[in-house]
Structure formats: C-alpha cells, structure tokens
Amino acid sequence: MFAEIITIGDEILIGQIVDTNSAFISRELNKIGIFVYQITSVQDQREHILKALKEAEENADVIILTGGLGPTKDDITKNTIAEYFSDVLVQDQYVLKNIERIWRDYIKLPLSQVNIDQALIPSKAEALMNIHGSAPGMWIESNNKIFISLPGVPFEMKDLITNHVIPKLQAQFKLPFIIHKTLLTQGLGESVLAERITDWEDALPTYVKLAYLPNLGRVRLRLTAKGNNKAILEKEITNQIETLLPLIDDIFVGYEDETTIEAIIGKLLTSKHKTLATAESCTGGKIAERITSISGASAYFKGSIVSYATEAKVDVLNIEKKLIDKYSVVSNEVAKAMATQAKQLFNTDYAIATTGNAGPTKGDSDAEVGTVCIAIATPQGTVVEQFMLGNHRIKVINKAVNKAFELLYKEILKN
C-alpha cells in the first residue's frame, strides 16, 4: 500500500519553516507497512491544491494533507477539498462543542464567527477530533482511496496521526509488518565499514535489507525486514545483529531507537558516578547543548565555558598567555590546557575542550581552516588529538562535536 503526503503552505515553499510534518508522518506510516510514494509541497492556491490531489489519487492509496485549515482567508484547504469532491461544507456539532470548550477553558474571549466556522467540514467527511486545536482532521473515502486532511500545527497533527489516523488504517487494512533496527557506529568511514562487513551483507536473506546512513564521522546501519509474520522478522533481525556485532564491536555505540551517543555517555557517567564539564571555543557551546538536551543531565554535567575569544581563554580559563603565544591558540597544547582547567574549575572527573579554526578566515591563529584540536581530561590525565575536518564552516563545527563525543566515549570506557 502506498501513501502520498501533500503539505500546503507558502511558508514551506519560501523556506520560512522546515517541513517536519512529512518526516513524522512517513515514519509512522512506515511502521505499519505503508510506504510513502511521494511528498509534495504546494502553495495556498486553489488550482495548485486541486492538481496535487488529482495526481496523488493516481499514485497512492492513502493521501494525507497537512496545513491550510486555519480560520483566516488564506487557509483554503477545506473549501478546496469540498470542491474536489463536489461537496458542500456542513457544521459538525461535535467539532463545534470542542471549539467552545477550548475558548471557554483557555482563550477566555468571545467566540467569533471565523472560529465557529472551523466546525464546517465537507458533508462526505468524517471529523477527526482535534483536542488541541479548533481545526478538526478530516477523513474522506472515495474511489477506494482514503483522503486525510490534518492541521499543519505539528503537535496537533501528531496527536491526530497517533490517536486517530494510524489506528483507523490498521483496523481497515491488512498490512505487512516492517521491522527496522538501526545501529550507531562512529570513527570509521562508510566505504571502509562497507568493506569490513561485505561478506555478512552478501549473506542477508532477501527479505532483509541494509542501508548505510553516513553523517559527519558517524555511520548508521539500518536493517529492515518486511513480511507477514512479525515474530519471524524480529527473530531474523536479532540473529543478523548478533552476527554483525562482533565485526563492528570497536565502533558500535548503541541503537538509534534507544538512545544517542550523548545519552549513552550520560548513562555511563551516571553508572560510574562521574561528572563532566566542557570548555568550548570553535564549537561555540554546541557540545554543551547536546549534553543538556538529555533529561537528567544535571546529575553529571556541571557546566561549560564558551571561551570563544583568546582573551576569554586567558581571563576565564586561566590559560597562560605565553602558552598561547608559543604554540598558537589553535594547538594541542592549548586544547589540553583548556580541558585541564575546565576539569579543575568545575571539579569534575572529565572535561572536553575544543579549539580550532572553522573558517572562513583564520582568526587569531595561523592554523589552516578546518584544523581542530580536541582534548579530553580524565581522572588519569589529559589526552589530545588534532584533526583536519575540511573547509566548510558548519561541517567543521558539527564534525568536531561528533568527534569530541567519540573521544570522550572511548576514554570513559577505558576507566
């Protein structure tokens, strides 16, 4: 079974917002065995929406639209859908009661006509109750195809997909099972990794597929099994992983659906009753941001100093000026001193330090653009490595963040 997603809104087409809705919907559909054939973004324009609906009906069994269901004049999706099905809008009393509840409990303002009109839906549609907003979802069946229209607000859309759309699709159709398991690796490039596991990959059964998903010093290995017997698929995936792990034990860090590298590090620190701090220059606080995105990080993460300027390294981190003058601000020696000082200032067991030249200019150092020095202070001492991470500023920064976590992870495992 195939689906097509149509996102409606000029704000997507002009780059004002990123379309995260399609990614979420695709993942949820894939989990129940529905493949997304195509994702289309269209402007808030009647002819464009009608054309997209016609083409999607030719391509897919399930057509899901998001966006354009607001109360303002530029939100024309509902009227256009009614036109497409030669239908008229009628008031749904249950939707109206939901709108009245929201206004009574949260808005505390008189209900205007434009808000009341949010309860209008095509007469051929079944309303999907949106408990978080005034725009209902809509479910229409026509010519053995299912058309679903959802609000574009992400948390409203997600609730409707999870609690209405997916259950209805599963109840209505016999769908195949699709099992995904993604392994996280780091420290080895895609081509080298592929060469290492080529014999294992060639021996995979036909119903199990492997995908390589590289990203800045990391490679995700996604195993996918598809079939009608869920137990057999799960057992086969488990067996394949057991065979694969000995081949990648030195670079394997965990499973994507369970955790991230920063979460894995957090669990390790917590289990060992150890603490962490960071001193960042070229990464500008991104390492600390990733660490603090994990719930409960305050148990092991004590703080960070973003010593972006040379003066901050001297005045805040107490790095000796003569050390910087002798070796340059982008050097192993300065990175090592930064990590050591951060560990002492925050009284932690571990500390990460980064200093580098992400470009486009060389700044306070003569080091080539892309040069990054990363140091890890540990209970046994401080280790430091220098890397050349390319000449694209954003990539250099993100590679440095990933490499810092990789080095820290290895050091924690040693101790």
N, C-alpha and C positions, 0 to 999 in steps of 0.2 A: 504494500500500500504506500502511495506517495502523497506528500503534502506540499503545498506551496504557501509561503508566507509573504504577505504584502504589507509593508509598512507605509503609512500615509503621513506626510508632513513635510512642508518646505524646510523646517528646521533641520531635518536629517540631510536633505539634499544640499544645503548650503554649508554643512559642516558645523552647525551651531551646537548640535548634540550628537553623541555617538549612539548608534543603534545597538543597544544591549538586549533589547526585547527579543530580537530574532535568535540570538545566541541561546538565550534561556529556553525559548520555545523549541528550538531544534534539539537541544539536549533532552528535554522532557519527552518529545515525540520519539526520539531515537531509543529511549529507554523501553518503550512499549512496542517497538518493532515497526514504527512508521518512519520512512526515510523522507527527508526534505529534498524535493526535486529542484526547487529554485527559491531564491529570496529576491523580492523585487521592492524597490523603494520608489514611491510616486509622490507627486506634489498634490497639494489640496486643490485639485482641479477635476471637475466632473468627468470630462472626456477621458482624462488620463486614468481615473479610477475605473471607469466602465471598461476601458480597453484592457486594463490589468486583470479585471475579473473574468473577462471573456477568455483571455489567454490562459489564465490559471485553471479555468474549468476544463480546458482542453488537455492540460498537462497532468493534473493531480486529482486525487480522490477527496482530499480534505484541503480546503482553502481557509487560511487564517489571516484575518486583517487586524492590524493594531493602529490606533490613532484616529484622530478626526471625529471623536464622539463628544467633544465638549459643548458648552452651551452657546458659544459665540458664533457669529455668522460665517467665519472661515472654517468651521467644523461641519463639513458637508457629507461625511461618510454615510450617515444613517439615511439621509434623503436619497443619496446616490444608490445605495443598496436597494431601497424601495423601488426606485426607478428600474434598476436592473432586473428585478423580479416582477415588474409590472404590478406593484403592490402599493398599498397606502399605509400611512402611519396611524396607529391607534394607541390610545392611552392604556398602559398596563397598571392596574390598580396596586399590585404588589410592589412594583418599582416605585410608584408614587409614595406609598407608605414608607418605603425605605428612605426616600429623599426627605420626606417630612421628619423622619426620625433623626437623620443626620443634622438637619437645620435646627431641630429642637434641642438636641443634645450638645452640638458642637459649634454651629455657626452663630446662633443667638441673634439672627437678623430675620426680618420678614422674608418669606419665600416669594421670589419674583416669578413672573410668567416664564422667563427663559429657563429657570430652574425646574419649574413644573413640566415644561416641555421635554425635559430629559427623560420623562416617563413615556414618551412616544416611541414606539418601535414598530417595524413592519408587521402587518397582521399575520404574515406567514411565519414569523419568527417566534422562537421560544426564548424568553428572557432568562439570562444567567445572572443571578442576583449578585451585585457588587456591593458588599457590605462596607467597603472602604471609600466609596465614592458615589456620585449621583448618576454616572453613566453606566447602564447595565451592559453586560455582554449579550450577544445575540447569536442564536443557533438556528440556521435555516437548512432544510434538506430539500434538494431539487435535482431531478435527473440523476438520481443515485449518487449525488455529490453532497458533501457537507460544507456549508459556509459558516464560518465562525468570525464574528466581529468583536473585538475586545478594545477597551480603553488603552491609550498609549502610556498612561502613568505606570511605571514599572511595577510598583508594589501592588497596584490594583490588578494589573494584568497577571502577575504571578499567582495571586490568590485564586483568580478565576481559572487559570490553567490547571493549577494543582487540585483544586477542590471541585471543579465542575467539568472542564473540558476533558482532561485525561480519564477520569472515571467513566464519563459517558462514552468515550471512544472505546475504552476497554470492554464496557458492557455490550456495546453494539457490534463489535467485530472480533473475530478470532484472529489474533495477531501473533506473529512469531516472536520468539524470545531473542533478545540481543544482549549479550554479556560483554561488558568492557572491563578491562583491568589495565591500569596504566602504571608502569614502573618508572621511578625517577632515578636518573643517573647524572653524574657530573664529573668533570675532569677528563673526559675523553670525547673526541670529536665524532660526528655522525659516521663518517666513512670508515674510520678506524674501528669503531664499535661494530658497524655492519660486517666488517671483515672478520672480526673476532667471533661473531655468533652465526656466521653464514651457514654452517652445517646444521645447526639447530633450526634455523629459519627454514631451510630447504625441506626439513623433515616434518614441518607442521601439517596437520590434516587440512583438507581442502576447505573445511568449514571454519577454520581459524585463520585470521589474517593479522599481520603485524604491520604497524605503521611507526615510522620514525618521526618524532616531532622535536627538532633541534631549536634551541633558543639560548644564545649567548653563553656558551660554556656548559650548557646542560642539554641532555637529550632525554626526552620522554619516550618510552617504548609502550605503545598501546596495543594490547591484544584484544581482538574482537572475535567472538564466536556467535554464530547465528543458526537457529534451528527451532524445532518444535518441542524439544524436551529440555526443559531448563536444568534439571538435575545432571543430565549428561554433559551439557555445555559447561556448567560450573565445575564439574569434576575434571573435564579436559583442560580448562583454563588453569586449574590448580596444578594438575600434573605438568603442564608445559612450563609453568613458572618454577616449579621445583627443579626441573631440568635446566632452566635458564640461569637461575640464581648462582650456581657455582661458577658459571662463566663470567659473571659480572660482579662478583662479591666485593671487589676492590673499589667499584664506582657506584654501587647501588646504595641509595639513601632512604628509600621508602616508596610508598604508593600514593599516587596523586589523590585518590578519592578519600584517603585517610588523613593526609597531612601535607605540609610544605616543609622545605628544608629548615626554615626558621622555627617552625613548630617542633620539628624533630630536635633541633638544638635546644629549644626551651624545655622539652621533656627530659633530655639528657642532663641539662643543668639542674633541673628540679630534682631528678632522681639522685644526683650526686651531691645535692645541697651546695651548689656552686653559684657564683654570681658573675655578672658581665657588665662591662661599660664600653663605650666607643669614643674614639676621637677621630672625627672625620674632616677631611679637607676637600679633596676633589669630588667625593660622593655627596657632600652637602647635606648630610643628615638622612640620606635615603636608607642607610643600614639601620639606623635607629627607628625610622618609620616602619620598616618591615618587621622589626622585632616587636614594637609596641602595637602592631596590628593584631597580635596574638592575645587572646583573652588570658589574663592571669600572668602576663609578662612582668608585672611589678614584683613578682615573687623572686625573680632572678636578675632582672635588668635594673641597674641602679641609676643610669643616666648617660648623657652624651655631651660632648663638647664639639661644636662645629667650628673648628679653628681655620676658617677659610683663608683669611689673610695671614701673611707671615707674622705680623705684629701679634695676632691672637695666639699663635703658637708660642711666641716668646712671653707675652704678658699673662696669658691664661694658663697655658700648659707648662709654662716654665722651661721651655726648651732653650738651651744655651744658644745665644746669638752666634757665638764663634763656631758652634757645630754646624749651623745653617750656612754661615759664610764659607766654611771649609768644604762642605760636601754638597751644598745646594739644598733648597727647600724640598725638592723632589729627589729624594735619595733614600736608600735603605737605612742609613744611619739616623736620619730624621724620623722616618716612619717607626723605627724601633724605639726611639726616644719618646715619641708620641704615645705609643701603646704602653710603654713602661710608666709614663707619667699619668696616663688615664687610669691605669690599674691602681696606682698609689693614691691618686686624688679621690677616687670613688671607693677605695678599699675593697676591691673585687678580686675574684680569683682569675678572671680572664678579661682581656681587653682587646678590641680590634682598633687598628689605626690605618688610615688611608691617606696618602699624599700623592698627587700626580698632576699631570698636565693633560686635561681632557680636550684642550683646544677651544677655539681655533687658533689662538695666539699662545705664546709660550709663557706669558705671565712673569712671575718672579723667578723663574728657573730657566736655564738653557736646555733642559731636558726636552727631547723630541716629543711632539704631540702624540699622545697615546701611551706615554710612559706612566705607569702607576706602581707605587711601592705599597705593599700591604704587610703589616706586622701584626702578629698575634702574641700578646703577653699571656703567659701561662704560669701555673704555680712552680714550674721547673725552669722558667726563663722565658726569653722572648725570641721568636723566630720571625724572619722577614724574607719576603720574596719580591722580586721586581718583574713586571710584565710589560709587554708591548701589546696594547689592546686595540690598535687601529687608529684611524684618524677622523672617525665620526663621533662628535661630542657625546650625544645621547647614548650611543652604543658603548663608548668607553666607560661612561659612568655606570651603566647597568651591568656591563661585564665585570667591572670592579666590585660592585655589590655582590654579584653571584660568586665571584672568586673569593671574596672575603669570607662568605659563609662556608664555602668549600674548605678553606684552610682552617677555619675555626672548628668545623665539624671533625676534621682529621685530628686536630690537637686534643679535642675533648676525648676522643676515643682512645688516645694514647695514655691518658692519665686516669 
